[in-house]
Amino acid sequence: MSARVDLALAGARATLTIDDDPAAARRALVHAAGCAIAHVGALPPGPLATLVIELARGLGELRPRPSAAVAALVIARARAAGAEAALVDAPRLPRWSSRLRTGAPGAATLWPFDGELAALRLGRRALLKRECFSAAAAAADRAWLAAAGLTVSAVGAIAADGRRVLLAARGAIDPALIAAELAIQRDRDDDAARALGEALGYPACCVEAFVAAAGHDDRALLAALPGPAAAPASALTQWLTQPLALVSHVPCGLGCAGTRDLAAAVLAALDAATPGFAARWRQLAARVQVIDHRGRGLALSGAGDLARGLTITAATGFAVAPDDALGPVAVDAPEAIGRTITHADVLAAADHRGDG
């Protein structure tokens, strides 16, 4: 479990993260009470920084307790010291529009591109699964996939967040796969996940890694990313910045050979259909991909790494259209250029500046 506390004092603000970490495996300002306590980004100099350090030191003698209990204690002690303090929700992974894949790119563009349809045409998968968050997006996806000669079926009810699931295949959709999707929508079902994973063309190692994971929420996905000292991975295994993902699964690791092979085939097919696509894609994908603490995706170029410090020389941000429409996707982020950041300054990161 995890908790986040916002602090304010003397005009300065900071956020503390408090994670259950009995093995003291996470990078932290201090390990105490079975938790890792860290601050998001650099501490502003002055009274607030002094308070944060005092709070951290004061937790050192506590016996292990849940992160929520530690957060409550931090809030109480911060308020007693004259600071404002409140529990806040952690940022989540962005919810990207399905319209990123509803169509084919133009001669000088990247979006929309449909790597899933390309994989199906290559014989690398038998089924497509789309999650749409509005009736308009679902209608657009249905029309796009039907025009490609696929049978499209809505499966399950509309979720509370507006999510609608479409399955598509050549010919009739196997009723067993529809049943598997319905089972997953009801609750965790590892056998159903295996059946769907195989039909969706995911490498078996990635399916088994997914099944073995204790959780399947954003936190679990982010925890599977390598640490900041890991060697740069291939751009082909990129999944964190969804607008650039060539595959629709989370790889078992950024070095996954099966994922790299599948993504390479998809990229070649997209480039054959739209010459120049691969070069435009690599220009953004072969970077350090991060999600910042506002939940924004960024593709960064620069000197150094996130373990010791990455000095940013180029930055592209990725916008999420709130109405599930396809608006401008990639936008320059000049405010990031010149900054030096580490892994502690972002919610999640993956270095994809490696070969391949």
TORLUMTI-143988 format. One record per residue (C-alpha): residue number from 1; z, y, x; chain. Coordinates in steps of 0.2 Angstrom, whole numbers, plus 5000, padded with zeros to 4 digits. Layout:
BEGIN
@resi NUM	c3 Z	c2 Y	c1 X	chain A
...
END
This chain:
BEGIN
@resi 1	c3 5000	c2 5000	c1 5000	chain A
@resi 2	c3 4998	c2 5018	c1 5005	chain A
@resi 3	c3 5004	c2 5035	c1 5000	chain A
@resi 4	c3 4999	c2 5053	c1 5004	chain A
@resi 5	c3 5010	c2 5068	c1 5005	chain A
@resi 6	c3 5004	c2 5086	c1 5005	chain A
@resi 7	c3 5015	c2 5099	c1 5014	chain A
@resi 8	c3 5014	c2 5118	c1 5014	chain A
@resi 9	c3 5025	c2 5130	c1 5024	chain A
@resi 10	c3 5023	c2 5148	c1 5030	chain A
@resi 11	c3 5005	c2 5148	c1 5024	chain A
@resi 12	c3 5000	c2 5132	c1 5033	chain A
@resi 13	c3 4996	c2 5115	c1 5025	chain A
@resi 14	c3 4995	c2 5097	c1 5031	chain A
@resi 15	c3 4994	c2 5080	c1 5024	chain A
@resi 16	c3 5004	c2 5065	c1 5029	chain A
@resi 17	c3 4998	c2 5047	c1 5027	chain A
@resi 18	c3 5011	c2 5034	c1 5025	chain A
@resi 19	c3 5004	c2 5016	c1 5026	chain A
@resi 20	c3 5014	c2 4999	c1 5024	chain A
@resi 21	c3 5012	c2 4993	c1 5042	chain A
@resi 22	c3 5026	c2 4980	c1 5047	chain A
@resi 23	c3 5016	c2 4975	c1 5062	chain A
@resi 24	c3 5014	c2 4993	c1 5068	chain A
@resi 25	c3 4996	c2 4989	c1 5071	chain A
@resi 26	c3 4989	c2 5006	c1 5064	chain A
@resi 27	c3 4987	c2 5022	c1 5074	chain A
@resi 28	c3 5001	c2 5034	c1 5069	chain A
@resi 29	c3 5012	c2 5048	c1 5074	chain A
@resi 30	c3 5027	c2 5037	c1 5071	chain A
@resi 31	c3 5031	c2 5019	c1 5066	chain A
@resi 32	c3 5046	c2 5019	c1 5055	chain A
@resi 33	c3 5053	c2 5009	c1 5040	chain A
@resi 34	c3 5039	c2 4996	c1 5042	chain A
@resi 35	c3 5026	c2 5010	c1 5039	chain A
@resi 36	c3 5014	c2 5020	c1 5049	chain A
@resi 37	c3 5016	c2 5039	c1 5047	chain A
@resi 38	c3 5002	c2 5050	c1 5052	chain A
@resi 39	c3 4994	c2 5067	c1 5049	chain A
@resi 40	c3 4977	c2 5070	c1 5043	chain A
@resi 41	c3 4967	c2 5080	c1 5056	chain A
@resi 42	c3 4976	c2 5092	c1 5068	chain A
@resi 43	c3 4993	c2 5100	c1 5064	chain A
@resi 44	c3 4992	c2 5119	c1 5062	chain A
@resi 45	c3 5004	c2 5126	c1 5075	chain A
@resi 46	c3 5020	c2 5134	c1 5069	chain A
@resi 47	c3 5034	c2 5130	c1 5058	chain A
@resi 48	c3 5024	c2 5117	c1 5048	chain A
@resi 49	c3 5020	c2 5107	c1 5064	chain A
@resi 50	c3 5039	c2 5108	c1 5069	chain A
@resi 51	c3 5044	c2 5102	c1 5052	chain A
@resi 52	c3 5032	c2 5087	c1 5052	chain A
@resi 53	c3 5038	c2 5081	c1 5069	chain A
@resi 54	c3 5056	c2 5083	c1 5063	chain A
@resi 55	c3 5053	c2 5073	c1 5048	chain A
@resi 56	c3 5044	c2 5059	c1 5058	chain A
@resi 57	c3 5059	c2 5058	c1 5070	chain A
@resi 58	c3 5071	c2 5057	c1 5056	chain A
@resi 59	c3 5063	c2 5042	c1 5049	chain A
@resi 60	c3 5065	c2 5032	c1 5065	chain A
@resi 61	c3 5082	c2 5023	c1 5060	chain A
@resi 62	c3 5077	c2 5018	c1 5043	chain A
@resi 63	c3 5076	c2 5000	c1 5038	chain A
@resi 64	c3 5059	c2 4993	c1 5031	chain A
@resi 65	c3 5055	c2 4999	c1 5014	chain A
@resi 66	c3 5038	c2 5002	c1 5004	chain A
@resi 67	c3 5027	c2 5017	c1 5008	chain A
@resi 68	c3 5031	c2 5024	c1 4991	chain A
@resi 69	c3 5049	c2 5025	c1 4995	chain A
@resi 70	c3 5046	c2 5032	c1 5012	chain A
@resi 71	c3 5035	c2 5045	c1 5004	chain A
@resi 72	c3 5048	c2 5050	c1 4991	chain A
@resi 73	c3 5061	c2 5052	c1 5005	chain A
@resi 74	c3 5049	c2 5063	c1 5015	chain A
@resi 75	c3 5046	c2 5074	c1 5000	chain A
@resi 76	c3 5064	c2 5076	c1 4997	chain A
@resi 77	c3 5068	c2 5081	c1 5015	chain A
@resi 78	c3 5053	c2 5093	c1 5016	chain A
@resi 79	c3 5058	c2 5102	c1 5000	chain A
@resi 80	c3 5076	c2 5103	c1 5007	chain A
@resi 81	c3 5069	c2 5111	c1 5023	chain A
@resi 82	c3 5060	c2 5125	c1 5012	chain A
@resi 83	c3 5043	c2 5117	c1 5011	chain A
@resi 84	c3 5032	c2 5113	c1 4997	chain A
@resi 85	c3 5029	c2 5094	c1 4996	chain A
@resi 86	c3 5019	c2 5083	c1 4983	chain A
@resi 87	c3 5012	c2 5066	c1 4982	chain A
@resi 88	c3 4993	c2 5066	c1 4981	chain A
@resi 89	c3 4979	c2 5053	c1 4978	chain A
@resi 90	c3 4969	c2 5047	c1 4993	chain A
@resi 91	c3 4951	c2 5051	c1 4993	chain A
@resi 92	c3 4939	c2 5037	c1 4987	chain A
@resi 93	c3 4922	c2 5032	c1 4993	chain A
@resi 94	c3 4909	c2 5043	c1 4985	chain A
@resi 95	c3 4901	c2 5036	c1 4969	chain A
@resi 96	c3 4882	c2 5037	c1 4973	chain A
@resi 97	c3 4869	c2 5037	c1 4959	chain A
@resi 98	c3 4858	c2 5022	c1 4956	chain A
@resi 99	c3 4844	c2 5034	c1 4956	chain A
@resi 100	c3 4844	c2 5034	c1 4975	chain A
@resi 101	c3 4834	c2 5017	c1 4972	chain A
@resi 102	c3 4825	c2 5021	c1 4956	chain A
@resi 103	c3 4807	c2 5024	c1 4963	chain A
@resi 104	c3 4797	c2 5025	c1 4979	chain A
@resi 105	c3 4798	c2 5038	c1 4993	chain A
@resi 106	c3 4785	c2 5051	c1 4995	chain A
@resi 107	c3 4775	c2 5054	c1 5011	chain A
@resi 108	c3 4788	c2 5065	c1 5019	chain A
@resi 109	c3 4804	c2 5060	c1 5010	chain A
@resi 110	c3 4817	c2 5046	c1 5010	chain A
@resi 111	c3 4824	c2 5046	c1 4992	chain A
@resi 112	c3 4822	c2 5037	c1 4981	chain A
@resi 113	c3 4819	c2 5021	c1 4990	chain A
@resi 114	c3 4822	c2 5003	c1 4984	chain A
@resi 115	c3 4827	c2 4991	c1 4997	chain A
@resi 116	c3 4833	c2 4978	c1 4985	chain A
@resi 117	c3 4816	c2 4978	c1 4977	chain A
@resi 118	c3 4808	c2 4976	c1 4994	chain A
@resi 119	c3 4819	c2 4962	c1 4998	chain A
@resi 120	c3 4815	c2 4953	c1 4982	chain A
@resi 121	c3 4796	c2 4955	c1 4985	chain A
@resi 122	c3 4799	c2 4948	c1 5003	chain A
@resi 123	c3 4807	c2 4932	c1 4995	chain A
@resi 124	c3 4824	c2 4937	c1 5003	chain A
@resi 125	c3 4833	c2 4938	c1 4986	chain A
@resi 126	c3 4831	c2 4931	c1 4968	chain A
@resi 127	c3 4841	c2 4944	c1 4959	chain A
@resi 128	c3 4844	c2 4963	c1 4958	chain A
@resi 129	c3 4860	c2 4970	c1 4952	chain A
@resi 130	c3 4861	c2 4989	c1 4947	chain A
@resi 131	c3 4877	c2 4999	c1 4943	chain A
@resi 132	c3 4872	c2 5014	c1 4933	chain A
@resi 133	c3 4884	c2 5028	c1 4927	chain A
@resi 134	c3 4875	c2 5036	c1 4913	chain A
@resi 135	c3 4863	c2 5031	c1 4899	chain A
@resi 136	c3 4849	c2 5041	c1 4907	chain A
@resi 137	c3 4851	c2 5033	c1 4924	chain A
@resi 138	c3 4851	c2 5015	c1 4916	chain A
@resi 139	c3 4835	c2 5019	c1 4906	chain A
@resi 140	c3 4826	c2 5026	c1 4922	chain A
@resi 141	c3 4831	c2 5010	c1 4932	chain A
@resi 142	c3 4826	c2 4999	c1 4918	chain A
@resi 143	c3 4809	c2 5007	c1 4917	chain A
@resi 144	c3 4807	c2 5007	c1 4936	chain A
@resi 145	c3 4811	c2 4988	c1 4937	chain A
@resi 146	c3 4801	c2 4983	c1 4922	chain A
@resi 147	c3 4786	c2 4992	c1 4929	chain A
@resi 148	c3 4788	c2 4981	c1 4945	chain A
@resi 149	c3 4786	c2 4966	c1 4934	chain A
@resi 150	c3 4804	c2 4961	c1 4932	chain A
@resi 151	c3 4814	c2 4955	c1 4918	chain A
@resi 152	c3 4829	c2 4967	c1 4915	chain A
@resi 153	c3 4845	c2 4964	c1 4906	chain A
@resi 154	c3 4861	c2 4974	c1 4903	chain A
@resi 155	c3 4876	c2 4963	c1 4906	chain A
@resi 156	c3 4893	c2 4966	c1 4899	chain A
@resi 157	c3 4901	c2 4981	c1 4890	chain A
@resi 158	c3 4901	c2 4999	c1 4897	chain A
@resi 159	c3 4916	c2 5001	c1 4908	chain A
@resi 160	c3 4929	c2 5015	c1 4906	chain A
@resi 161	c3 4921	c2 5025	c1 4920	chain A
@resi 162	c3 4904	c2 5024	c1 4912	chain A
@resi 163	c3 4898	c2 5010	c1 4923	chain A
@resi 164	c3 4883	c2 4999	c1 4916	chain A
@resi 165	c3 4877	c2 4984	c1 4925	chain A
@resi 166	c3 4859	c2 4978	c1 4925	chain A
@resi 167	c3 4852	c2 4962	c1 4931	chain A
@resi 168	c3 4834	c2 4960	c1 4935	chain A
@resi 169	c3 4823	c2 4945	c1 4941	chain A
@resi 170	c3 4806	c2 4938	c1 4941	chain A
@resi 171	c3 4805	c2 4929	c1 4925	chain A
@resi 172	c3 4820	c2 4924	c1 4914	chain A
@resi 173	c3 4837	c2 4928	c1 4922	chain A
@resi 174	c3 4847	c2 4912	c1 4925	chain A
@resi 175	c3 4860	c2 4911	c1 4911	chain A
@resi 176	c3 4872	c2 4905	c1 4924	chain A
@resi 177	c3 4870	c2 4921	c1 4934	chain A
@resi 178	c3 4874	c2 4931	c1 4919	chain A
@resi 179	c3 4889	c2 4921	c1 4916	chain A
@resi 180	c3 4895	c2 4924	c1 4934	chain A
@resi 181	c3 4893	c2 4943	c1 4932	chain A
@resi 182	c3 4903	c2 4942	c1 4916	chain A
@resi 183	c3 4916	c2 4932	c1 4924	chain A
@resi 184	c3 4918	c2 4945	c1 4938	chain A
@resi 185	c3 4918	c2 4959	c1 4926	chain A
@resi 186	c3 4933	c2 4951	c1 4918	chain A
@resi 187	c3 4943	c2 4947	c1 4934	chain A
@resi 188	c3 4942	c2 4941	c1 4951	chain A
@resi 189	c3 4932	c2 4924	c1 4952	chain A
@resi 190	c3 4927	c2 4918	c1 4969	chain A
@resi 191	c3 4915	c2 4904	c1 4963	chain A
@resi 192	c3 4906	c2 4917	c1 4953	chain A
@resi 193	c3 4905	c2 4929	c1 4968	chain A
@resi 194	c3 4898	c2 4915	c1 4978	chain A
@resi 195	c3 4884	c2 4911	c1 4965	chain A
@resi 196	c3 4880	c2 4930	c1 4963	chain A
@resi 197	c3 4880	c2 4933	c1 4982	chain A
@resi 198	c3 4868	c2 4919	c1 4985	chain A
@resi 199	c3 4856	c2 4925	c1 4972	chain A
@resi 200	c3 4857	c2 4943	c1 4978	chain A
@resi 201	c3 4852	c2 4937	c1 4995	chain A
@resi 202	c3 4868	c2 4941	c1 5004	chain A
@resi 203	c3 4871	c2 4932	c1 5021	chain A
@resi 204	c3 4883	c2 4917	c1 5018	chain A
@resi 205	c3 4895	c2 4924	c1 5031	chain A
@resi 206	c3 4896	c2 4940	c1 5022	chain A
@resi 207	c3 4899	c2 4932	c1 5005	chain A
@resi 208	c3 4913	c2 4921	c1 5013	chain A
@resi 209	c3 4921	c2 4937	c1 5021	chain A
@resi 210	c3 4921	c2 4945	c1 5004	chain A
@resi 211	c3 4928	c2 4930	c1 4995	chain A
@resi 212	c3 4942	c2 4928	c1 5009	chain A
@resi 213	c3 4947	c2 4947	c1 5007	chain A
@resi 214	c3 4964	c2 4950	c1 4999	chain A
@resi 215	c3 4957	c2 4965	c1 4989	chain A
@resi 216	c3 4940	c2 4971	c1 4985	chain A
@resi 217	c3 4944	c2 4990	c1 4981	chain A
@resi 218	c3 4939	c2 5005	c1 4992	chain A
@resi 219	c3 4955	c2 5003	c1 5003	chain A
@resi 220	c3 4950	c2 4985	c1 5007	chain A
@resi 221	c3 4932	c2 4989	c1 5011	chain A
@resi 222	c3 4937	c2 5003	c1 5023	chain A
@resi 223	c3 4950	c2 4992	c1 5031	chain A
@resi 224	c3 4937	c2 4980	c1 5037	chain A
@resi 225	c3 4928	c2 4994	c1 5047	chain A
@resi 226	c3 4930	c2 4992	c1 5066	chain A
@resi 227	c3 4942	c2 5004	c1 5075	chain A
@resi 228	c3 4937	c2 5020	c1 5084	chain A
@resi 229	c3 4936	c2 5011	c1 5101	chain A
@resi 230	c3 4923	c2 4998	c1 5095	chain A
@resi 231	c3 4906	c2 4998	c1 5103	chain A
@resi 232	c3 4892	c2 5007	c1 5093	chain A
@resi 233	c3 4883	c2 4995	c1 5081	chain A
@resi 234	c3 4865	c2 4994	c1 5075	chain A
@resi 235	c3 4860	c2 5007	c1 5062	chain A
@resi 236	c3 4853	c2 4992	c1 5052	chain A
@resi 237	c3 4870	c2 4987	c1 5047	chain A
@resi 238	c3 4875	c2 5004	c1 5041	chain A
@resi 239	c3 4883	c2 5003	c1 5023	chain A
@resi 240	c3 4896	c2 5017	c1 5023	chain A
@resi 241	c3 4884	c2 5031	c1 5019	chain A
@resi 242	c3 4876	c2 5022	c1 5004	chain A
@resi 243	c3 4861	c2 5034	c1 5003	chain A
@resi 244	c3 4855	c2 5026	c1 5020	chain A
@resi 245	c3 4860	c2 5008	c1 5016	chain A
@resi 246	c3 4845	c2 4996	c1 5017	chain A
@resi 247	c3 4856	c2 4982	c1 5010	chain A
@resi 248	c3 4867	c2 4981	c1 4995	chain A
@resi 249	c3 4882	c2 4972	c1 5002	chain A
@resi 250	c3 4896	c2 4976	c1 5014	chain A
@resi 251	c3 4893	c2 4966	c1 5030	chain A
@resi 252	c3 4906	c2 4954	c1 5036	chain A
@resi 253	c3 4905	c2 4964	c1 5052	chain A
@resi 254	c3 4894	c2 4978	c1 5059	chain A
@resi 255	c3 4887	c2 4966	c1 5072	chain A
@resi 256	c3 4882	c2 4953	c1 5058	chain A
@resi 257	c3 4865	c2 4945	c1 5063	chain A
@resi 258	c3 4861	c2 4940	c1 5046	chain A
@resi 259	c3 4863	c2 4958	c1 5039	chain A
@resi 260	c3 4853	c2 4965	c1 5054	chain A
@resi 261	c3 4839	c2 4953	c1 5051	chain A
@resi 262	c3 4838	c2 4956	c1 5032	chain A
@resi 263	c3 4839	c2 4975	c1 5035	chain A
@resi 264	c3 4825	c2 4975	c1 5048	chain A
@resi 265	c3 4814	c2 4966	c1 5036	chain A
@resi 266	c3 4817	c2 4978	c1 5022	chain A
@resi 267	c3 4814	c2 4993	c1 5034	chain A
@resi 268	c3 4798	c2 4986	c1 5040	chain A
@resi 269	c3 4792	c2 4983	c1 5022	chain A
@resi 270	c3 4797	c2 5001	c1 5017	chain A
@resi 271	c3 4788	c2 5008	c1 5032	chain A
@resi 272	c3 4772	c2 4998	c1 5028	chain A
@resi 273	c3 4772	c2 5005	c1 5011	chain A
@resi 274	c3 4776	c2 5023	c1 5016	chain A
@resi 275	c3 4771	c2 5026	c1 5035	chain A
@resi 276	c3 4784	c2 5036	c1 5044	chain A
@resi 277	c3 4799	c2 5031	c1 5033	chain A
@resi 278	c3 4807	c2 5021	c1 5047	chain A
@resi 279	c3 4807	c2 5035	c1 5059	chain A
@resi 280	c3 4814	c2 5047	c1 5046	chain A
@resi 281	c3 4827	c2 5034	c1 5041	chain A
@resi 282	c3 4833	c2 5031	c1 5059	chain A
@resi 283	c3 4835	c2 5050	c1 5063	chain A
@resi 284	c3 4849	c2 5050	c1 5050	chain A
@resi 285	c3 4855	c2 5032	c1 5051	chain A
@resi 286	c3 4857	c2 5030	c1 5070	chain A
@resi 287	c3 4872	c2 5042	c1 5070	chain A
@resi 288	c3 4891	c2 5041	c1 5068	chain A
@resi 289	c3 4893	c2 5039	c1 5049	chain A
@resi 290	c3 4909	c2 5046	c1 5042	chain A
@resi 291	c3 4918	c2 5049	c1 5025	chain A
@resi 292	c3 4929	c2 5065	c1 5027	chain A
@resi 293	c3 4945	c2 5068	c1 5018	chain A
@resi 294	c3 4936	c2 5077	c1 5004	chain A
@resi 295	c3 4926	c2 5061	c1 5001	chain A
@resi 296	c3 4910	c2 5068	c1 5008	chain A
@resi 297	c3 4898	c2 5057	c1 5018	chain A
@resi 298	c3 4892	c2 5064	c1 5034	chain A
@resi 299	c3 4880	c2 5058	c1 5047	chain A
@resi 300	c3 4885	c2 5065	c1 5064	chain A
@resi 301	c3 4877	c2 5066	c1 5081	chain A
@resi 302	c3 4886	c2 5072	c1 5097	chain A
@resi 303	c3 4894	c2 5069	c1 5113	chain A
@resi 304	c3 4908	c2 5057	c1 5115	chain A
@resi 305	c3 4916	c2 5045	c1 5102	chain A
@resi 306	c3 4930	c2 5045	c1 5089	chain A
@resi 307	c3 4942	c2 5037	c1 5100	chain A
@resi 308	c3 4943	c2 5051	c1 5113	chain A
@resi 309	c3 4934	c2 5065	c1 5104	chain A
@resi 310	c3 4917	c2 5067	c1 5097	chain A
@resi 311	c3 4909	c2 5085	c1 5099	chain A
@resi 312	c3 4897	c2 5087	c1 5085	chain A
@resi 313	c3 4879	c2 5093	c1 5089	chain A
@resi 314	c3 4871	c2 5089	c1 5073	chain A
@resi 315	c3 4878	c2 5086	c1 5055	chain A
@resi 316	c3 4870	c2 5081	c1 5039	chain A
@resi 317	c3 4880	c2 5080	c1 5023	chain A
@resi 318	c3 4876	c2 5069	c1 5008	chain A
@resi 319	c3 4878	c2 5076	c1 4991	chain A
@resi 320	c3 4884	c2 5067	c1 4975	chain A
@resi 321	c3 4875	c2 5072	c1 4959	chain A
@resi 322	c3 4889	c2 5073	c1 4946	chain A
@resi 323	c3 4878	c2 5069	c1 4932	chain A
@resi 324	c3 4870	c2 5054	c1 4940	chain A
@resi 325	c3 4854	c2 5063	c1 4942	chain A
@resi 326	c3 4844	c2 5063	c1 4959	chain A
@resi 327	c3 4846	c2 5080	c1 4966	chain A
@resi 328	c3 4845	c2 5085	c1 4984	chain A
@resi 329	c3 4853	c2 5071	c1 4994	chain A
@resi 330	c3 4854	c2 5076	c1 5012	chain A
@resi 331	c3 4859	c2 5094	c1 5017	chain A
@resi 332	c3 4863	c2 5102	c1 5033	chain A
@resi 333	c3 4882	c2 5104	c1 5037	chain A
@resi 334	c3 4881	c2 5118	c1 5050	chain A
@resi 335	c3 4900	c2 5121	c1 5048	chain A
@resi 336	c3 4904	c2 5105	c1 5057	chain A
@resi 337	c3 4893	c2 5109	c1 5073	chain A
@resi 338	c3 4904	c2 5113	c1 5088	chain A
@resi 339	c3 4919	c2 5104	c1 5081	chain A
@resi 340	c3 4927	c2 5090	c1 5091	chain A
@resi 341	c3 4935	c2 5077	c1 5080	chain A
@resi 342	c3 4943	c2 5060	c1 5082	chain A
@resi 343	c3 4945	c2 5045	c1 5070	chain A
@resi 344	c3 4961	c2 5053	c1 5063	chain A
@resi 345	c3 4951	c2 5068	c1 5056	chain A
@resi 346	c3 4941	c2 5057	c1 5044	chain A
@resi 347	c3 4945	c2 5045	c1 5030	chain A
@resi 348	c3 4933	c2 5032	c1 5037	chain A
@resi 349	c3 4920	c2 5030	c1 5051	chain A
@resi 350	c3 4907	c2 5019	c1 5059	chain A
@resi 351	c3 4897	c2 5022	c1 5075	chain A
@resi 352	c3 4879	c2 5016	c1 5072	chain A
@resi 353	c3 4872	c2 5023	c1 5088	chain A
@resi 354	c3 4869	c2 5006	c1 5095	chain A
@resi 355	c3 4853	c2 4997	c1 5098	chain A
@resi 356	c3 4843	c2 4987	c1 5085	chain A
END
